[in-house]
Amino acid sequence: MDDRTLRLRAVRAAARELGLTDDGLRDVYARTIGSRSAAGASAADLGRVLDALRAAGWVPKSRRRKGDRRPAGSAQARKIRALWVSAHNLGITYDPSETGLGEWIERQTGISAMNWVDPATLAKVIEALKSWIAREGGVDWPPADAGPLAARRAVIEAQLRRGGQLAAQVDLGRMGASELDAVIAQLGADVRRRRAA
């Protein structure tokens, strides 16, 4: 099986895991490769689509070697990961990986892995990340009781102020979590491209 076929299968699996509809996946194609279909996409094009899906929160399943640590799976850990990806999509961190996050957490706490950090310290890490993202990324965080969709919209608003451009007129208020995540990923690519130029 060639590389293009493997990547196309990975794109479809990622879209399913993120809960993207066919139209949602076509929107990702349009934003990343300029076509609403993968029919003419090369392996490199599909690699860019996979990068956009990773930025939207998709984590590829990989075979774990004996002795590998699983990422911490608590609600706090998931929030920290989401904030870390938001920082990447705002162009204020260049490594969205678990390794990059682990290095940042170690600088903050002196502990190298989230699954070894106690809940009180994780709460401080969350607040430190939010403060850094607000300061460097310009995110005006909504009140905590506004919910995760409001936080996603706040990230999108900051991305638009940082030079991201929406491909079409969209109603953010009518979008669900996976659709907002796809918009964040697309705008993140714009923001990072503009900051690298």
TABEL-V354074 format. One record per pair of residues at least 12 apart in sequence whose C-alpha atoms are under 10 Angstrom apart, sorted by the first residue. I is the first residue (numbers start at 1). J is the second residue. D is the distance in whole Angstrom. If there is no record, write none. Layout:
# TABEL-V354074
i=I j=J d=D
i=I j=J d=D
This chain:
# TABEL-V354074
i=2 j=43 d=9
i=3 j=42 d=9
i=3 j=43 d=6
i=3 j=44 d=9
i=3 j=46 d=10
i=3 j=47 d=10
i=4 j=41 d=8
i=4 j=42 d=6
i=4 j=43 d=4
i=4 j=44 d=8
i=4 j=45 d=9
i=4 j=46 d=7
i=4 j=47 d=9
i=5 j=42 d=10
i=5 j=43 d=8
i=5 j=46 d=9
i=6 j=43 d=9
i=6 j=46 d=10
i=7 j=42 d=10
i=7 j=43 d=7
i=7 j=44 d=9
i=7 j=45 d=9
i=7 j=46 d=6
i=7 j=47 d=7
i=7 j=49 d=9
i=7 j=50 d=8
i=8 j=38 d=8
i=8 j=39 d=10
i=8 j=41 d=9
i=8 j=42 d=10
i=8 j=43 d=8
i=8 j=45 d=10
i=8 j=46 d=7
i=8 j=47 d=9
i=8 j=49 d=9
i=8 j=50 d=9
i=9 j=46 d=10
i=10 j=46 d=9
i=10 j=47 d=10
i=10 j=49 d=10
i=10 j=50 d=8
i=10 j=60 d=8
i=10 j=61 d=10
i=11 j=25 d=9
i=11 j=38 d=10
i=11 j=46 d=7
i=11 j=47 d=9
i=11 j=49 d=7
i=11 j=50 d=6
i=11 j=51 d=10
i=11 j=52 d=10
i=11 j=53 d=8
i=12 j=25 d=9
i=12 j=50 d=10
i=13 j=58 d=10
i=13 j=60 d=9
i=14 j=50 d=8
i=14 j=53 d=7
i=14 j=54 d=8
i=14 j=57 d=10
i=14 j=58 d=6
i=14 j=59 d=8
i=14 j=60 d=8
i=14 j=61 d=10
i=15 j=28 d=10
i=15 j=50 d=9
i=15 j=53 d=8
i=15 j=58 d=8
i=15 j=178 d=10
i=16 j=58 d=10
i=17 j=57 d=10
i=17 j=58 d=7
i=17 j=59 d=9
i=17 j=60 d=10
i=17 j=178 d=10
i=18 j=53 d=8
i=18 j=54 d=10
i=18 j=56 d=8
i=18 j=57 d=8
i=18 j=58 d=6
i=18 j=59 d=10
i=18 j=177 d=9
i=18 j=178 d=6
i=18 j=179 d=9
i=18 j=181 d=9
i=18 j=182 d=9
i=19 j=177 d=9
i=19 j=178 d=6
i=19 j=179 d=9
i=20 j=177 d=10
i=20 j=178 d=6
i=20 j=179 d=7
i=20 j=181 d=10
i=20 j=182 d=9
i=21 j=178 d=9
i=21 j=179 d=9
i=23 j=36 d=9
i=24 j=36 d=10
i=24 j=178 d=9
i=24 j=179 d=7
i=24 j=182 d=8
i=24 j=183 d=10
i=25 j=37 d=9
i=25 j=38 d=10
i=25 j=49 d=9
i=25 j=53 d=9
i=25 j=179 d=10
i=25 j=182 d=9
i=26 j=38 d=8
i=27 j=167 d=9
i=27 j=168 d=10
i=27 j=179 d=10
i=27 j=182 d=8
i=27 j=183 d=9
i=27 j=186 d=9
i=28 j=49 d=7
i=28 j=50 d=10
i=28 j=52 d=8
i=28 j=53 d=8
i=28 j=179 d=10
i=28 j=182 d=7
i=28 j=183 d=8
i=28 j=185 d=9
i=28 j=186 d=7
i=29 j=41 d=9
i=29 j=45 d=9
i=29 j=46 d=9
i=29 j=48 d=9
i=29 j=49 d=7
i=29 j=50 d=10
i=29 j=52 d=9
i=29 j=186 d=10
i=30 j=49 d=10
i=30 j=167 d=8
i=30 j=186 d=10
i=31 j=49 d=9
i=31 j=52 d=9
i=31 j=166 d=9
i=31 j=167 d=7
i=31 j=168 d=10
i=31 j=182 d=10
i=31 j=183 d=9
i=31 j=185 d=10
i=31 j=186 d=6
i=31 j=187 d=9
i=31 j=189 d=9
i=31 j=190 d=10
i=32 j=45 d=8
i=32 j=46 d=9
i=32 j=47 d=10
i=32 j=48 d=7
i=32 j=49 d=6
i=32 j=50 d=10
i=32 j=51 d=9
i=32 j=52 d=7
i=32 j=185 d=10
i=32 j=186 d=7
i=32 j=189 d=8
i=32 j=190 d=10
i=33 j=45 d=6
i=33 j=46 d=8
i=33 j=48 d=8
i=33 j=49 d=7
i=48 j=189 d=10
i=49 j=186 d=10
i=51 j=185 d=9
i=51 j=189 d=9
i=52 j=181 d=10
i=52 j=182 d=8
i=52 j=183 d=10
i=52 j=184 d=9
i=52 j=185 d=6
i=52 j=186 d=7
i=52 j=187 d=10
i=52 j=188 d=9
i=52 j=189 d=8
i=53 j=181 d=9
i=53 j=182 d=7
i=53 j=185 d=7
i=53 j=186 d=9
i=54 j=85 d=9
i=54 j=96 d=9
i=54 j=97 d=10
i=54 j=182 d=10
i=54 j=185 d=8
i=55 j=82 d=10
i=55 j=85 d=6
i=55 j=86 d=8
i=55 j=88 d=8
i=55 j=89 d=7
i=55 j=96 d=8
i=55 j=97 d=10
i=55 j=181 d=8
i=55 j=182 d=8
i=55 j=184 d=8
i=55 j=185 d=5
i=55 j=186 d=9
i=55 j=188 d=8
i=55 j=189 d=9
i=56 j=82 d=9
i=56 j=85 d=8
i=56 j=86 d=9
i=56 j=89 d=9
i=56 j=178 d=8
i=56 j=179 d=9
i=56 j=180 d=9
i=56 j=181 d=5
i=56 j=182 d=6
i=56 j=183 d=8
i=56 j=184 d=7
i=56 j=185 d=5
i=56 j=186 d=9
i=56 j=188 d=9
i=57 j=81 d=9
i=57 j=82 d=7
i=57 j=85 d=7
i=57 j=86 d=10
i=57 j=178 d=9
i=57 j=181 d=7
i=57 j=182 d=9
i=57 j=185 d=9
i=58 j=181 d=10
i=59 j=97 d=10
i=59 j=98 d=10
i=69 j=113 d=9
i=69 j=115 d=9
i=70 j=113 d=10
i=70 j=114 d=10
i=70 j=115 d=8
i=71 j=98 d=8
i=71 j=102 d=10
i=71 j=113 d=8
i=71 j=114 d=7
i=71 j=115 d=7
i=72 j=113 d=8
i=72 j=114 d=6
i=72 j=115 d=5
i=72 j=116 d=8
i=72 j=117 d=9
i=73 j=114 d=9
i=73 j=115 d=8
i=74 j=114 d=10
i=74 j=115 d=9
i=74 j=119 d=9
i=76 j=114 d=10
i=76 j=119 d=8
i=76 j=120 d=10
i=76 j=122 d=7
i=76 j=123 d=7
i=76 j=125 d=9
i=76 j=126 d=8
i=77 j=114 d=7
i=77 j=115 d=8
i=77 j=117 d=10
i=77 j=119 d=9
i=77 j=122 d=8
i=77 j=123 d=10
i=77 j=125 d=10
i=77 j=126 d=9
i=79 j=122 d=10
i=79 j=123 d=10
i=79 j=126 d=7
i=79 j=148 d=10
i=80 j=101 d=9
i=80 j=105 d=10
i=80 j=114 d=9
i=80 j=122 d=8
i=80 j=123 d=9
i=80 j=125 d=8
i=80 j=126 d=6
i=80 j=127 d=9
i=80 j=129 d=8
i=80 j=130 d=9
i=81 j=96 d=9
i=81 j=97 d=9
i=81 j=98 d=8
i=81 j=101 d=8
i=81 j=126 d=10
i=82 j=96 d=10
i=82 j=152 d=10
i=82 j=181 d=10
i=83 j=126 d=8
i=83 j=129 d=7
i=83 j=130 d=7
i=83 j=133 d=8
i=83 j=151 d=10
i=83 j=152 d=10
i=83 j=155 d=10
i=84 j=96 d=7
i=84 j=97 d=9
i=84 j=98 d=9
i=84 j=100 d=9
i=84 j=101 d=7
i=84 j=104 d=10
i=84 j=126 d=10
i=84 j=129 d=8
i=84 j=130 d=9
i=84 j=133 d=9
i=85 j=97 d=8
i=85 j=98 d=10
i=85 j=101 d=9
i=85 j=184 d=10
i=85 j=185 d=9
i=85 j=188 d=9
i=86 j=129 d=10
i=86 j=130 d=10
i=86 j=133 d=8
i=86 j=137 d=9
i=86 j=139 d=10
i=86 j=152 d=9
i=86 j=155 d=7
i=86 j=156 d=9
i=86 j=159 d=10
i=86 j=181 d=10
i=86 j=184 d=8
i=86 j=185 d=9
i=86 j=188 d=8
i=87 j=129 d=8
i=87 j=130 d=9
i=87 j=132 d=9
i=87 j=133 d=6
i=87 j=134 d=10
i=87 j=136 d=9
i=87 j=137 d=7
i=87 j=139 d=10
i=87 j=155 d=9
i=87 j=188 d=9
i=88 j=133 d=10
i=88 j=137 d=10
i=88 j=185 d=9
i=88 j=188 d=7
i=88 j=189 d=9
i=88 j=191 d=9
i=88 j=192 d=8
i=89 j=137 d=9
i=89 j=155 d=9
i=89 j=156 d=9
i=89 j=159 d=8
i=89 j=164 d=10
i=89 j=184 d=7
i=89 j=185 d=6
i=89 j=186 d=9
i=89 j=187 d=7
i=89 j=188 d=4
i=89 j=189 d=7
i=89 j=190 d=9
i=89 j=191 d=7
i=89 j=192 d=7
i=90 j=133 d=8
i=90 j=136 d=9
i=90 j=137 d=6
i=90 j=138 d=9
i=90 j=139 d=9
i=90 j=155 d=8
i=90 j=156 d=9
i=90 j=158 d=8
i=90 j=159 d=6
i=90 j=160 d=10
i=90 j=162 d=8
i=90 j=163 d=10
i=90 j=164 d=9
i=90 j=184 d=9
i=90 j=185 d=10
i=90 j=187 d=8
i=90 j=188 d=6
i=90 j=189 d=9
i=90 j=190 d=9
i=90 j=191 d=6
i=90 j=192 d=7
i=90 j=195 d=10
i=91 j=136 d=9
i=91 j=137 d=8
i=91 j=159 d=9
i=91 j=162 d=9
i=91 j=188 d=7
i=91 j=189 d=9
i=91 j=190 d=9
i=91 j=191 d=6
i=91 j=192 d=5
i=91 j=193 d=9
i=91 j=194 d=9
i=91 j=195 d=7
i=91 j=196 d=9
i=92 j=132 d=9
i=92 j=133 d=8
i=92 j=136 d=7
i=92 j=137 d=7
i=92 j=191 d=10
i=92 j=192 d=9
i=92 j=195 d=9
i=93 j=133 d=10
i=93 j=192 d=10
i=94 j=192 d=9
i=98 j=113 d=10
i=98 j=114 d=10
i=99 j=112 d=10
i=99 j=113 d=9
i=101 j=113 d=9
i=101 j=114 d=9
i=102 j=114 d=7
i=104 j=125 d=10
i=104 j=129 d=10
i=105 j=117 d=9
i=105 j=122 d=9
i=105 j=125 d=7
i=105 j=129 d=10
i=108 j=121 d=10
i=108 j=124 d=9
i=108 j=125 d=7
i=108 j=128 d=9
i=108 j=129 d=10
i=109 j=121 d=8
i=109 j=122 d=9
i=109 j=124 d=9
i=109 j=125 d=8
i=133 j=155 d=9
i=133 j=158 d=10
i=134 j=155 d=9
i=134 j=158 d=9
i=137 j=155 d=9
i=137 j=158 d=7
i=137 j=159 d=8
i=137 j=161 d=9
i=137 j=162 d=8
i=138 j=154 d=9
i=138 j=155 d=9
i=138 j=157 d=9
i=138 j=158 d=6
i=138 j=159 d=8
i=138 j=161 d=8
i=138 j=162 d=8
i=139 j=151 d=9
i=139 j=152 d=10
i=139 j=153 d=10
i=139 j=154 d=6
i=139 j=155 d=6
i=139 j=156 d=9
i=139 j=157 d=8
i=139 j=158 d=5
i=139 j=159 d=8
i=139 j=161 d=10
i=140 j=153 d=10
i=140 j=154 d=6
i=140 j=155 d=8
i=140 j=157 d=9
i=140 j=158 d=8
i=141 j=153 d=9
i=141 j=154 d=6
i=141 j=155 d=8
i=141 j=158 d=10
i=142 j=154 d=7
i=148 j=177 d=8
i=149 j=172 d=9
i=149 j=173 d=9
i=149 j=175 d=9
i=149 j=176 d=7
i=149 j=177 d=6
i=149 j=178 d=10
i=149 j=180 d=8
i=149 j=181 d=10
i=150 j=172 d=10
i=150 j=173 d=9
i=150 j=177 d=10
i=152 j=172 d=10
i=152 j=176 d=10
i=152 j=177 d=8
i=152 j=180 d=7
i=152 j=181 d=7
i=152 j=183 d=10
i=152 j=184 d=8
i=153 j=172 d=7
i=153 j=173 d=8
i=153 j=175 d=10
i=153 j=177 d=10
i=153 j=180 d=7
i=153 j=181 d=9
i=153 j=183 d=10
i=153 j=184 d=9
i=155 j=180 d=10
i=155 j=181 d=10
i=155 j=184 d=7
i=155 j=187 d=10
i=155 j=188 d=10
i=156 j=172 d=9
i=156 j=180 d=8
i=156 j=181 d=9
i=156 j=183 d=8
i=156 j=184 d=6
i=156 j=185 d=10
i=156 j=187 d=8
i=156 j=188 d=9
i=157 j=184 d=10
i=159 j=184 d=8
i=159 j=187 d=6
i=159 j=188 d=7
i=159 j=190 d=9
i=159 j=191 d=7
i=160 j=184 d=10
i=160 j=187 d=8
i=160 j=188 d=10
i=160 j=190 d=10
i=160 j=191 d=8
i=161 j=191 d=10
i=162 j=187 d=9
i=162 j=188 d=10
i=162 j=190 d=9
i=162 j=191 d=6
i=162 j=192 d=10
i=162 j=194 d=9
i=162 j=195 d=9
i=163 j=187 d=8
i=163 j=188 d=10
i=163 j=190 d=7
i=163 j=191 d=6
i=163 j=192 d=9
i=163 j=193 d=10
i=163 j=194 d=7
i=163 j=195 d=9
i=164 j=184 d=9
i=164 j=186 d=8
i=164 j=187 d=5
i=164 j=188 d=7
i=164 j=189 d=8
i=164 j=190 d=5
i=164 j=191 d=5
i=164 j=192 d=9
i=164 j=193 d=9
i=164 j=194 d=8
i=165 j=183 d=10
i=165 j=186 d=9
i=165 j=187 d=6
i=165 j=188 d=10
i=165 j=190 d=7
i=165 j=191 d=9
i=166 j=183 d=8
i=166 j=184 d=10
i=166 j=186 d=8
i=166 j=187 d=7
i=166 j=190 d=9
i=167 j=183 d=9
i=167 j=186 d=9
i=167 j=187 d=9
i=170 j=183 d=10
